[in-house]
Amino acid sequence: MDRCIVGYHQDDDTQWIAELECGHYQHVRHQPPWINRAWVTSSHGRSSHLGEMLDCRKCDRGEARDRAV
Ligand SMILES: [Zn+2]
């Protein structure tokens, strides 16, 4: 299910996590050459991707929210 990115934070491993409008979190990794998301490594890139849609598989599976909305 497509959900809007509303924020970010980093996990203990300094990987970036997108916070989605539905209350779920999703890793937005930059791991070339498999996953190319260079934008996630800069604050400008991250802010320019706010409001973009990510496919939330947690919604598809009906999982509990990761944060209160
Ligand atoms: Zn979701």
N, CA, C, O and the ligand as a Tripos MOL2 file, in Angstrom:
@<TRIPOS>MOLECULE
protein
  277   275    70     0     0
PROTEIN
NO_CHARGES

@<TRIPOS>ATOM
      1 N           0.8430   -1.1840    0.0000 N.3       1 MET1
      2 CA          0.0000    0.0000    0.0000 C.3       1 MET1
      3 C           0.8830    1.2410    0.0000 C.2       1 MET1
      4 O           1.8270    1.3230    0.7850 O.2       1 MET1
      5 N           0.5930    2.2050   -0.8660 N.am      2 ASP2
      6 CA          1.4330    3.3960   -0.9500 C.3       2 ASP2
      7 C           1.1330    4.3500    0.2030 C.2       2 ASP2
      8 O          -0.0170    4.7150    0.4500 O.2       2 ASP2
      9 N           2.1930    4.7390    0.8960 N.am      3 ARG3
     10 CA          2.0590    5.6560    2.0270 C.3       3 ARG3
     11 C           3.0790    6.7760    1.9030 C.2       3 ARG3
     12 O           4.1860    6.5820    1.4020 O.2       3 ARG3
     13 N           2.6770    7.9570    2.3740 N.am      4 CYS4
     14 CA          3.4970    9.1550    2.3250 C.3       4 CYS4
     15 C           4.6100    9.1220    3.3820 C.2       4 CYS4
     16 O           4.3900    8.6810    4.5100 O.2       4 CYS4
     17 N           5.8090    9.5920    3.0040 N.am      5 ILE5
     18 CA          6.8840    9.7670    3.9860 C.3       5 ILE5
     19 C           6.6400   11.0680    4.7540 C.2       5 ILE5
     20 O           6.5030   12.1340    4.1530 O.2       5 ILE5
     21 N           6.5870   10.9730    6.0760 N.am      6 VAL6
     22 CA          6.3390   12.1750    6.8800 C.3       6 VAL6
     23 C           7.5270   12.5430    7.7640 C.2       6 VAL6
     24 O           7.5140   13.5990    8.3970 O.2       6 VAL6
     25 N           8.5470   11.7000    7.8210 N.am      7 GLY7
     26 CA          9.7080   12.0340    8.6400 C.3       7 GLY7
     27 C          10.7410   10.9270    8.5620 C.2       7 GLY7
     28 O          10.5500    9.9210    7.8780 O.2       7 GLY7
     29 N          11.8620   11.1360    9.2900 N.am      8 TYR8
     30 CA         12.9470   10.1600    9.2810 C.3       8 TYR8
     31 C          13.5780   10.0820   10.6650 C.2       8 TYR8
     32 O          13.4950   11.0150   11.4630 O.2       8 TYR8
     33 N          14.2030    8.9550   10.9200 N.am      9 HIS9
     34 CA         15.1420    8.8790   12.0370 C.3       9 HIS9
     35 C          16.1380    7.7740   11.7080 C.2       9 HIS9
     36 O          15.9650    7.0310   10.7420 O.2       9 HIS9
     37 N          17.1870    7.6760   12.5320 N.am     10 GLN10
     38 CA         18.2020    6.6580   12.3060 C.3      10 GLN10
     39 C          18.1000    5.5660   13.3540 C.2      10 GLN10
     40 O          17.7780    5.8310   14.5120 O.2      10 GLN10
     41 N          18.3760    4.3340   12.9390 N.am     11 ASP11
     42 CA         18.3870    3.2460   13.9080 C.3      11 ASP11
     43 C          19.7630    3.1650   14.5730 C.2      11 ASP11
     44 O          20.6510    3.9710   14.2940 O.2      11 ASP11
     45 N          19.9210    2.1900   15.4460 N.am     12 ASP12
     46 CA         21.1690    2.0680   16.2060 C.3      12 ASP12
     47 C          22.3730    1.8120   15.3070 C.2      12 ASP12
     48 O          23.5170    2.0230   15.7090 O.2      12 ASP12
     49 N          22.1050    1.3560   14.0930 N.am     13 ASP13
     50 CA         23.1570    1.0230   13.1440 C.3      13 ASP13
     51 C          23.3950    2.1720   12.1590 C.2      13 ASP13
     52 O          24.0750    1.9910   11.1500 O.2      13 ASP13
     53 N          22.8350    3.3570   12.4500 N.am     14 THR14
     54 CA         22.8970    4.5720   11.6340 C.3      14 THR14
     55 C          22.2430    4.4090   10.2610 C.2      14 THR14
     56 O          22.4920    5.2000    9.3510 O.2      14 THR14
     57 N          21.4100    3.3840   10.1180 N.am     15 GLN15
     58 CA         20.6210    3.2640    8.8890 C.3      15 GLN15
     59 C          19.4160    4.2020    9.0120 C.2      15 GLN15
     60 O          18.8330    4.3580   10.0850 O.2      15 GLN15
     61 N          19.0620    4.8220    7.8790 N.am     16 TRP16
     62 CA         17.9160    5.7310    7.9110 C.3      16 TRP16
     63 C          16.6000    4.9750    7.7960 C.2      16 TRP16
     64 O          16.4710    4.0030    7.0520 O.2      16 TRP16
     65 N          15.6390    5.4560    8.5550 N.am     17 ILE17
     66 CA         14.3100    4.8630    8.5730 C.3      17 ILE17
     67 C          13.3040    5.9500    8.2410 C.2      17 ILE17
     68 O          13.3020    7.0150    8.8590 O.2      17 ILE17
     69 N          12.4530    5.6810    7.2680 N.am     18 ALA18
     70 CA         11.3920    6.6240    6.9250 C.3      18 ALA18
     71 C          10.2000    6.3580    7.8340 C.2      18 ALA18
     72 O           9.8350    5.2150    8.1060 O.2      18 ALA18
     73 N           9.6050    7.4620    8.2940 N.am     19 GLU19
     74 CA          8.3750    7.3640    9.0710 C.3      19 GLU19
     75 C           7.2200    7.6530    8.1210 C.2      19 GLU19
     76 O           7.1750    8.7070    7.4860 O.2      19 GLU19
     77 N           6.3060    6.7280    8.0300 N.am     20 LEU20
     78 CA          5.2070    6.8500    7.0680 C.3      20 LEU20
     79 C           3.9520    7.3750    7.7500 C.2      20 LEU20
     80 O           3.7830    7.2580    8.9640 O.2      20 LEU20
     81 N           3.0780    7.9560    6.9350 N.am     21 GLU21
     82 CA          1.8600    8.5710    7.4550 C.3      21 GLU21
     83 C           0.9730    7.5890    8.2090 C.2      21 GLU21
     84 O           0.1700    7.9810    9.0550 O.2      21 GLU21
     85 N           1.1320    6.3020    7.8890 N.am     22 CYS22
     86 CA          0.2740    5.2850    8.5060 C.3      22 CYS22
     87 C           0.7710    4.8910    9.8880 C.2      22 CYS22
     88 O           0.1000    4.1390   10.5950 O.2      22 CYS22
     89 N           1.9690    5.4020   10.2920 N.am     23 GLY23
     90 CA          2.4920    5.0480   11.6010 C.3      23 GLY23
     91 C           3.5040    3.9230   11.5540 C.2      23 GLY23
     92 O           4.0140    3.4970   12.5900 O.2      23 GLY23
     93 N           3.7970    3.4390   10.3530 N.am     24 HIS24
     94 CA          4.8160    2.3980   10.2090 C.3      24 HIS24
     95 C           6.1650    3.0210    9.8720 C.2      24 HIS24
     96 O           6.2520    4.1110    9.3070 O.2      24 HIS24
     97 N           7.2200    2.2840   10.2430 N.am     25 TYR25
     98 CA          8.5810    2.6730    9.8780 C.3      25 TYR25
     99 C           9.0880    1.7520    8.7840 C.2      25 TYR25
    100 O           8.7240    0.5770    8.7250 O.2      25 TYR25
    101 N           9.9320    2.2970    7.9190 N.am     26 GLN26
    102 CA         10.5240    1.4730    6.8710 C.3      26 GLN26
    103 C          11.9490    1.9250    6.5990 C.2      26 GLN26
    104 O          12.1960    3.1140    6.3990 O.2      26 GLN26
    105 N          12.8880    0.9880    6.5910 N.am     27 HIS27
    106 CA         14.2690    1.3220    6.2600 C.3      27 HIS27
    107 C          14.3520    1.8640    4.8360 C.2      27 HIS27
    108 O          13.7450    1.3200    3.9140 O.2      27 HIS27
    109 N          15.1080    2.9360    4.6730 N.am     28 VAL28
    110 CA         15.4010    3.4490    3.3340 C.3      28 VAL28
    111 C          16.9210    3.4010    3.1740 C.2      28 VAL28
    112 O          17.6100    4.4130    3.3040 O.2      28 VAL28
    113 N          17.4160    2.2140    2.8910 N.am     29 ARG29
    114 CA         18.8540    1.9800    2.8640 C.3      29 ARG29
    115 C          19.4800    2.4500    1.5670 C.2      29 ARG29
    116 O          18.8660    2.4300    0.5000 O.2      29 ARG29
    117 N          20.7260    2.8730    1.7000 N.am     30 HIS30
    118 CA         21.5470    3.1490    0.5210 C.3      30 HIS30
    119 C          22.6610    2.1090    0.5160 C.2      30 HIS30
    120 O          23.6650    2.2610    1.2110 O.2      30 HIS30
    121 N          22.4770    1.0470   -0.2750 N.am     31 GLN31
    122 CA         23.4380   -0.0480   -0.3300 C.3      31 GLN31
    123 C          23.7600   -0.3870   -1.7710 C.2      31 GLN31
    124 O          23.3000   -1.3990   -2.2990 O.2      31 GLN31
    125 N          24.5630    0.4750   -2.4130 N.am     32 PRO32
    126 CA         24.8990    0.1940   -3.8070 C.3      32 PRO32
    127 C          25.7090   -1.0870   -3.9090 C.2      32 PRO32
    128 O          26.4420   -1.4010   -2.9720 O.2      32 PRO32
    129 N          25.6180   -1.8420   -4.9930 N.am     33 PRO33
    130 CA         24.8130   -1.5250   -6.1920 C.3      33 PRO33
    131 C          23.3960   -2.0590   -6.1320 C.2      33 PRO33
    132 O          22.6520   -1.9210   -7.1040 O.2      33 PRO33
    133 N          23.0010   -2.6580   -5.0320 N.am     34 TRP34
    134 CA         21.6750   -3.2740   -5.0020 C.3      34 TRP34
    135 C          20.5850   -2.2360   -4.7660 C.2      34 TRP34
    136 O          19.5590   -2.2270   -5.4470 O.2      34 TRP34
    137 N          20.8210   -1.3730   -3.8030 N.am     35 ILE35
    138 CA         19.8200   -0.3650   -3.4780 C.3      35 ILE35
    139 C          20.4870    1.0040   -3.5900 C.2      35 ILE35
    140 O          21.3730    1.3370   -2.8020 O.2      35 ILE35
    141 N          20.0590    1.7890   -4.5660 N.am     36 ASN36
    142 CA         20.6620    3.0930   -4.7730 C.3      36 ASN36
    143 C          19.7390    4.1930   -4.2980 C.2      36 ASN36
    144 O          18.8130    4.6000   -4.9990 O.2      36 ASN36
    145 N          20.0070    4.6580   -3.1110 N.am     37 ARG37
    146 CA         19.2290    5.7720   -2.5810 C.3      37 ARG37
    147 C          20.2050    6.7800   -2.0060 C.2      37 ARG37
    148 O          20.1890    7.0630   -0.8080 O.2      37 ARG37
    149 N          21.0610    7.3230   -2.8730 N.am     38 ALA38
    150 CA         22.0510    8.2850   -2.4020 C.3      38 ALA38
    151 C          21.3890    9.4710   -1.7100 C.2      38 ALA38
    152 O          21.9880   10.1080   -0.8440 O.2      38 ALA38
    153 N          20.1530    9.7620   -2.0980 N.am     39 TRP39
    154 CA         19.4710   10.9310   -1.5220 C.3      39 TRP39
    155 C          19.3180   10.8150   -0.0120 C.2      39 TRP39
    156 O          19.2590   11.8200    0.6960 O.2      39 TRP39
    157 N          19.2540    9.5650    0.4780 N.am     40 VAL40
    158 CA         18.9800    9.3870    1.8990 C.3      40 VAL40
    159 C          20.1780    9.7780    2.7640 C.2      40 VAL40
    160 O          20.0430    9.9460    3.9760 O.2      40 VAL40
    161 N          21.3520    9.9240    2.1380 N.am     41 THR41
    162 CA         22.5600   10.2330    2.9050 C.3      41 THR41
    163 C          22.7240   11.7220    3.1700 C.2      41 THR41
    164 O          23.6130   12.1070    3.9300 O.2      41 THR41
    165 N          21.9020   12.5680    2.5710 N.am     42 SER42
    166 CA         22.0190   14.0080    2.8250 C.3      42 SER42
    167 C          20.7040   14.5560    3.3580 C.2      42 SER42
    168 O          19.6280   14.0790    2.9990 O.2      42 SER42
    169 N          20.8050   15.5670    4.2220 N.am     43 SER43
    170 CA         19.5830   16.1210    4.8030 C.3      43 SER43
    171 C          18.7340   16.7720    3.7150 C.2      43 SER43
    172 O          17.5050   16.7270    3.7710 O.2      43 SER43
    173 N          19.3940   17.3800    2.7180 N.am     44 HIS44
    174 CA         18.6340   17.9730    1.6220 C.3      44 HIS44
    175 C          17.8760   16.8980    0.8410 C.2      44 HIS44
    176 O          16.7100   17.0730    0.4880 O.2      44 HIS44
    177 N          18.5630   15.7850    0.5790 N.am     45 GLY45
    178 CA         17.9190   14.6960   -0.1490 C.3      45 GLY45
    179 C          16.7270   14.1520    0.6090 C.2      45 GLY45
    180 O          15.6700   13.8820    0.0370 O.2      45 GLY45
    181 N          16.9200   13.9970    1.9140 N.am     46 ARG46
    182 CA         15.8140   13.4620    2.7110 C.3      46 ARG46
    183 C          14.6230   14.4110    2.7100 C.2      46 ARG46
    184 O          13.4830   13.9840    2.5330 O.2      46 ARG46
    185 N          14.8880   15.6930    2.9080 N.am     47 SER47
    186 CA         13.7580   16.6220    2.9710 C.3      47 SER47
    187 C          13.0810   16.7190    1.6110 C.2      47 SER47
    188 O          11.8700   16.9280    1.5460 O.2      47 SER47
    189 N          13.8330   16.5720    0.5220 N.am     48 SER48
    190 CA         13.2050   16.6610   -0.8010 C.3      48 SER48
    191 C          12.3490   15.4380   -1.1020 C.2      48 SER48
    192 O          11.5280   15.4660   -2.0190 O.2      48 SER48
    193 N          12.5340   14.3660   -0.3370 N.am     49 HIS49
    194 CA         11.7150   13.1790   -0.5570 C.3      49 HIS49
    195 C          10.5480   13.0820    0.4290 C.2      49 HIS49
    196 O           9.7710   12.1280    0.3810 O.2      49 HIS49
    197 N          10.4250   14.0630    1.3150 N.am     50 LEU50
    198 CA          9.2480   14.0890    2.1820 C.3      50 LEU50
    199 C           8.0040   14.1830    1.3020 C.2      50 LEU50
    200 O           7.9910   14.9230    0.3180 O.2      50 LEU50
    201 N           6.9710   13.4440    1.6520 N.am     51 GLY51
    202 CA          5.7460   13.4860    0.8730 C.3      51 GLY51
    203 C           5.7150   12.4710   -0.2470 C.2      51 GLY51
    204 O           4.6790   12.2720   -0.8810 O.2      51 GLY51
    205 N           6.8560   11.8220   -0.4990 N.am     52 GLU52
    206 CA          6.8640   10.7730   -1.5160 C.3      52 GLU52
    207 C           6.2340    9.4970   -0.9830 C.2      52 GLU52
    208 O           6.1410    9.2810    0.2260 O.2      52 GLU52
    209 N           5.8100    8.6690   -1.9060 N.am     53 MET53
    210 CA          5.1460    7.4310   -1.5390 C.3      53 MET53
    211 C           6.1380    6.2750   -1.4430 C.2      53 MET53
    212 O           7.0220    6.1130   -2.2840 O.2      53 MET53
    213 N           5.9610    5.4830   -0.3980 N.am     54 LEU54
    214 CA          6.6560    4.2030   -0.2910 C.3      54 LEU54
    215 C           5.6070    3.1130   -0.1950 C.2      54 LEU54
    216 O           4.5210    3.3150    0.3490 O.2      54 LEU54
    217 N           5.9500    1.9600   -0.7330 N.am     55 ASP55
    218 CA          5.0510    0.8140   -0.6340 C.3      55 ASP55
    219 C           5.1830    0.2220    0.7590 C.2      55 ASP55
    220 O           6.2290   -0.3270    1.1040 O.2      55 ASP55
    221 N           4.1270    0.3300    1.5680 N.am     56 CYS56
    222 CA          4.1930   -0.1420    2.9530 C.3      56 CYS56
    223 C           3.6520   -1.5620    3.0500 C.2      56 CYS56
    224 O           2.4440   -1.7930    3.0020 O.2      56 CYS56
    225 N           4.5790   -2.5070    3.1880 N.am     57 ARG57
    226 CA          4.1420   -3.9070    3.2610 C.3      57 ARG57
    227 C           3.5360   -4.2170    4.6210 C.2      57 ARG57
    228 O           2.7570   -5.1580    4.7680 O.2      57 ARG57
    229 N           3.9090   -3.4040    5.6230 N.am     58 LYS58
    230 CA          3.3070   -3.6320    6.9410 C.3      58 LYS58
    231 C           1.8060   -3.3540    6.8960 C.2      58 LYS58
    232 O           1.0260   -4.0340    7.5630 O.2      58 LYS58
    233 N           1.4050   -2.3580    6.1130 N.am     59 CYS59
    234 CA         -0.0290   -2.1060    5.9490 C.3      59 CYS59
    235 C          -0.6810   -3.2750    5.2300 C.2      59 CYS59
    236 O          -1.7640   -3.7210    5.6090 O.2      59 CYS59
    237 N          -0.0200   -3.7680    4.1910 N.am     60 ASP60
    238 CA         -0.5850   -4.8990    3.4480 C.3      60 ASP60
    239 C          -0.8050   -6.0910    4.3670 C.2      60 ASP60
    240 O          -1.7570   -6.8550    4.2020 O.2      60 ASP60
    241 N           0.1000   -6.2400    5.3500 N.am     61 ARG61
    242 CA         -0.0140   -7.3840    6.2670 C.3      61 ARG61
    243 C          -0.8460   -7.0580    7.5010 C.2      61 ARG61
    244 O          -1.0620   -7.9230    8.3490 O.2      61 ARG61
    245 N          -1.3170   -5.8060    7.6070 N.am     62 GLY62
    246 CA         -2.1400   -5.4240    8.7420 C.3      62 GLY62
    247 C          -1.3850   -5.3950   10.0550 C.2      62 GLY62
    248 O          -1.9590   -5.6640   11.1110 O.2      62 GLY62
    249 N          -0.0780   -5.0660    9.9970 N.am     63 GLU63
    250 CA          0.7330   -5.0540   11.2190 C.3      63 GLU63
    251 C           0.4220   -3.8390   12.0840 C.2      63 GLU63
    252 O          -0.0460   -2.8100   11.5960 O.2      63 GLU63
    253 N           0.6960   -3.9840   13.3900 N.am     64 ALA64
    254 CA          0.4930   -2.8890   14.3310 C.3      64 ALA64
    255 C           1.4330   -1.7290   13.9770 C.2      64 ALA64
    256 O           2.5070   -1.9300   13.4110 O.2      64 ALA64
    257 N           1.0030   -0.5230   14.3220 N.am     65 ARG65
    258 CA          1.8060    0.6650   14.0440 C.3      65 ARG65
    259 C           3.0970    0.6610   14.8500 C.2      65 ARG65
    260 O           3.1660    0.1330   15.9600 O.2      65 ARG65
    261 N           4.1320    1.2770   14.2420 N.am     66 ASP66
    262 CA          5.4100    1.4230   14.9510 C.3      66 ASP66
    263 C           5.4200    2.6520   15.8480 C.2      66 ASP66
    264 O           6.2140    2.7340   16.7860 O.2      66 ASP66
    265 N           4.5380    3.6100   15.5620 N.am     67 ARG67
    266 CA          4.4320    4.7840   16.4140 C.3      67 ARG67
    267 C           2.9700    5.2330   16.4010 C.2      67 ARG67
    268 O           2.1970    4.8610   15.5180 O.2      67 ARG67
    269 N           2.6160    6.0340   17.3910 N.am     68 ALA68
    270 CA          1.2580    6.5520   17.4400 C.3      68 ALA68
    271 C           1.0630    7.5980   16.3610 C.2      68 ALA68
    272 O           1.9760    8.3810   16.0990 O.2      68 ALA68
    273 N          -0.0900    7.6350   15.7320 N.am     69 VAL69
    274 CA         -0.3760    8.6660   14.7330 C.3      69 VAL69
    275 C          -1.5640    9.5100   15.1850 C.2      69 VAL69
    276 O          -1.9670   10.4360   14.4810 O.2      69 VAL69
    277 ZN          1.8870    1.2110    6.8990 Zn       70 ZN70
@<TRIPOS>BOND
     1     1     2 1
     2     2     3 1
     3     3     4 2
     4     3     5 am
     5     5     6 1
     6     6     7 1
     7     7     8 2
     8     7     9 am
     9     9    10 1
    10    10    11 1
    11    11    12 2
    12    11    13 am
    13    13    14 1
    14    14    15 1
    15    15    16 2
    16    15    17 am
    17    17    18 1
    18    18    19 1
    19    19    20 2
    20    19    21 am
    21    21    22 1
    22    22    23 1
    23    23    24 2
    24    23    25 am
    25    25    26 1
    26    26    27 1
    27    27    28 2
    28    27    29 am
    29    29    30 1
    30    30    31 1
    31    31    32 2
    32    31    33 am
    33    33    34 1
    34    34    35 1
    35    35    36 2
    36    35    37 am
    37    37    38 1
    38    38    39 1
    39    39    40 2
    40    39    41 am
    41    41    42 1
    42    42    43 1
    43    43    44 2
    44    43    45 am
    45    45    46 1
    46    46    47 1
    47    47    48 2
    48    47    49 am
    49    49    50 1
    50    50    51 1
    51    51    52 2
    52    51    53 am
    53    53    54 1
    54    54    55 1
    55    55    56 2
    56    55    57 am
    57    57    58 1
    58    58    59 1
    59    59    60 2
    60    59    61 am
    61    61    62 1
    62    62    63 1
    63    63    64 2
    64    63    65 am
    65    65    66 1
    66    66    67 1
    67    67    68 2
    68    67    69 am
    69    69    70 1
    70    70    71 1
    71    71    72 2
    72    71    73 am
    73    73    74 1
    74    74    75 1
    75    75    76 2
    76    75    77 am
    77    77    78 1
    78    78    79 1
    79    79    80 2
    80    79    81 am
    81    81    82 1
    82    82    83 1
    83    83    84 2
    84    83    85 am
    85    85    86 1
    86    86    87 1
    87    87    88 2
    88    87    89 am
    89    89    90 1
    90    90    91 1
    91    91    92 2
    92    91    93 am
    93    93    94 1
    94    94    95 1
    95    95    96 2
    96    95    97 am
    97    97    98 1
    98    98    99 1
    99    99   100 2
   100    99   101 am
   101   101   102 1
   102   102   103 1
   103   103   104 2
   104   103   105 am
   105   105   106 1
   106   106   107 1
   107   107   108 2
   108   107   109 am
   109   109   110 1
   110   110   111 1
   111   111   112 2
   112   111   113 am
   113   113   114 1
   114   114   115 1
   115   115   116 2
   116   115   117 am
   117   117   118 1
   118   118   119 1
   119   119   120 2
   120   119   121 am
   121   121   122 1
   122   122   123 1
   123   123   124 2
   124   123   125 am
   125   125   126 1
   126   126   127 1
   127   127   128 2
   128   127   129 am
   129   129   130 1
   130   130   131 1
   131   131   132 2
   132   131   133 am
   133   133   134 1
   134   134   135 1
   135   135   136 2
   136   135   137 am
   137   137   138 1
   138   138   139 1
   139   139   140 2
   140   139   141 am
   141   141   142 1
   142   142   143 1
   143   143   144 2
   144   143   145 am
   145   145   146 1
   146   146   147 1
   147   147   148 2
   148   147   149 am
   149   149   150 1
   150   150   151 1
   151   151   152 2
   152   151   153 am
   153   153   154 1
   154   154   155 1
   155   155   156 2
   156   155   157 am
   157   157   158 1
   158   158   159 1
   159   159   160 2
   160   159   161 am
   161   161   162 1
   162   162   163 1
   163   163   164 2
   164   163   165 am
   165   165   166 1
   166   166   167 1
   167   167   168 2
   168   167   169 am
   169   169   170 1
   170   170   171 1
   171   171   172 2
   172   171   173 am
   173   173   174 1
   174   174   175 1
   175   175   176 2
   176   175   177 am
   177   177   178 1
   178   178   179 1
   179   179   180 2
   180   179   181 am
   181   181   182 1
   182   182   183 1
   183   183   184 2
   184   183   185 am
   185   185   186 1
   186   186   187 1
   187   187   188 2
   188   187   189 am
   189   189   190 1
   190   190   191 1
   191   191   192 2
   192   191   193 am
   193   193   194 1
   194   194   195 1
   195   195   196 2
   196   195   197 am
   197   197   198 1
   198   198   199 1
   199   199   200 2
   200   199   201 am
   201   201   202 1
   202   202   203 1
   203   203   204 2
   204   203   205 am
   205   205   206 1
   206   206   207 1
   207   207   208 2
   208   207   209 am
   209   209   210 1
   210   210   211 1
   211   211   212 2
   212   211   213 am
   213   213   214 1
   214   214   215 1
   215   215   216 2
   216   215   217 am
   217   217   218 1
   218   218   219 1
   219   219   220 2
   220   219   221 am
   221   221   222 1
   222   222   223 1
   223   223   224 2
   224   223   225 am
   225   225   226 1
   226   226   227 1
   227   227   228 2
   228   227   229 am
   229   229   230 1
   230   230   231 1
   231   231   232 2
   232   231   233 am
   233   233   234 1
   234   234   235 1
   235   235   236 2
   236   235   237 am
   237   237   238 1
   238   238   239 1
   239   239   240 2
   240   239   241 am
   241   241   242 1
   242   242   243 1
   243   243   244 2
   244   243   245 am
   245   245   246 1
   246   246   247 1
   247   247   248 2
   248   247   249 am
   249   249   250 1
   250   250   251 1
   251   251   252 2
   252   251   253 am
   253   253   254 1
   254   254   255 1
   255   255   256 2
   256   255   257 am
   257   257   258 1
   258   258   259 1
   259   259   260 2
   260   259   261 am
   261   261   262 1
   262   262   263 1
   263   263   264 2
   264   263   265 am
   265   265   266 1
   266   266   267 1
   267   267   268 2
   268   267   269 am
   269   269   270 1
   270   270   271 1
   271   271   272 2
   272   271   273 am
   273   273   274 1
   274   274   275 1
   275   275   276 2
@<TRIPOS>SUBSTRUCTURE
     1 MET1         2 RESIDUE 1 A MET
     2 ASP2         6 RESIDUE 1 A ASP
     3 ARG3        10 RESIDUE 1 A ARG
     4 CYS4        14 RESIDUE 1 A CYS
     5 ILE5        18 RESIDUE 1 A ILE
     6 VAL6        22 RESIDUE 1 A VAL
     7 GLY7        26 RESIDUE 1 A GLY
     8 TYR8        30 RESIDUE 1 A TYR
     9 HIS9        34 RESIDUE 1 A HIS
    10 GLN10       38 RESIDUE 1 A GLN
    11 ASP11       42 RESIDUE 1 A ASP
    12 ASP12       46 RESIDUE 1 A ASP
    13 ASP13       50 RESIDUE 1 A ASP
    14 THR14       54 RESIDUE 1 A THR
    15 GLN15       58 RESIDUE 1 A GLN
    16 TRP16       62 RESIDUE 1 A TRP
    17 ILE17       66 RESIDUE 1 A ILE
    18 ALA18       70 RESIDUE 1 A ALA
    19 GLU19       74 RESIDUE 1 A GLU
    20 LEU20       78 RESIDUE 1 A LEU
    21 GLU21       82 RESIDUE 1 A GLU
    22 CYS22       86 RESIDUE 1 A CYS
    23 GLY23       90 RESIDUE 1 A GLY
    24 HIS24       94 RESIDUE 1 A HIS
    25 TYR25       98 RESIDUE 1 A TYR
    26 GLN26      102 RESIDUE 1 A GLN
    27 HIS27      106 RESIDUE 1 A HIS
    28 VAL28      110 RESIDUE 1 A VAL
    29 ARG29      114 RESIDUE 1 A ARG
    30 HIS30      118 RESIDUE 1 A HIS
    31 GLN31      122 RESIDUE 1 A GLN
    32 PRO32      126 RESIDUE 1 A PRO
    33 PRO33      130 RESIDUE 1 A PRO
    34 TRP34      134 RESIDUE 1 A TRP
    35 ILE35      138 RESIDUE 1 A ILE
    36 ASN36      142 RESIDUE 1 A ASN
    37 ARG37      146 RESIDUE 1 A ARG
    38 ALA38      150 RESIDUE 1 A ALA
    39 TRP39      154 RESIDUE 1 A TRP
    40 VAL40      158 RESIDUE 1 A VAL
    41 THR41      162 RESIDUE 1 A THR
    42 SER42      166 RESIDUE 1 A SER
    43 SER43      170 RESIDUE 1 A SER
    44 HIS44      174 RESIDUE 1 A HIS
    45 GLY45      178 RESIDUE 1 A GLY
    46 ARG46      182 RESIDUE 1 A ARG
    47 SER47      186 RESIDUE 1 A SER
    48 SER48      190 RESIDUE 1 A SER
    49 HIS49      194 RESIDUE 1 A HIS
    50 LEU50      198 RESIDUE 1 A LEU
    51 GLY51      202 RESIDUE 1 A GLY
    52 GLU52      206 RESIDUE 1 A GLU
    53 MET53      210 RESIDUE 1 A MET
    54 LEU54      214 RESIDUE 1 A LEU
    55 ASP55      218 RESIDUE 1 A ASP
    56 CYS56      222 RESIDUE 1 A CYS
    57 ARG57      226 RESIDUE 1 A ARG
    58 LYS58      230 RESIDUE 1 A LYS
    59 CYS59      234 RESIDUE 1 A CYS
    60 ASP60      238 RESIDUE 1 A ASP
    61 ARG61      242 RESIDUE 1 A ARG
    62 GLY62      246 RESIDUE 1 A GLY
    63 GLU63      250 RESIDUE 1 A GLU
    64 ALA64      254 RESIDUE 1 A ALA
    65 ARG65      258 RESIDUE 1 A ARG
    66 ASP66      262 RESIDUE 1 A ASP
    67 ARG67      266 RESIDUE 1 A ARG
    68 ALA68      270 RESIDUE 1 A ALA
    69 VAL69      274 RESIDUE 1 A VAL
    70 ZN70       277 GROUP 0 **** ****
